[in-house]
Amino acid sequence: MSIGRKGAGDHDFRCAAHWWWEVLTAVVFAGMFTQLAFIGHDAGHRQIFRTRRASAASV
């Protein structure tokens, strides 16, 4: 067994013990990326600010 494969296997074994951490991280990232997508969508429609001038400057 090569050193690289052994290291990868050990890493998988250690991370498997903390599966709940991966799920929690995935939920947090999903919320962050959803908010980022909403902001990007609104920026595309120039609807972030109340005035047209400010919205045009943000894009």
Contacts in CASP RR format, 6 or more apart in sequence:
PFRMAT RR
TARGET T0000
AUTHOR 0000-0000-0000
METHOD contacts of the structure
MODEL  1
MSIGRKGAGDHDFRCAAHWWWEVLTAVVFAGMFTQLAFIGHDAGHRQIFR
TRRASAASV
15 22 0 8 1.000
39 48 0 8 1.000
42 48 0 8 1.000
43 58 0 8 1.000
43 59 0 8 1.000
44 59 0 8 1.000
46 52 0 8 1.000
46 55 0 8 1.000
46 56 0 8 1.000
46 58 0 8 1.000
46 59 0 8 1.000
47 55 0 8 1.000
48 54 0 8 1.000
48 55 0 8 1.000
48 58 0 8 1.000
49 55 0 8 1.000
49 58 0 8 1.000
END
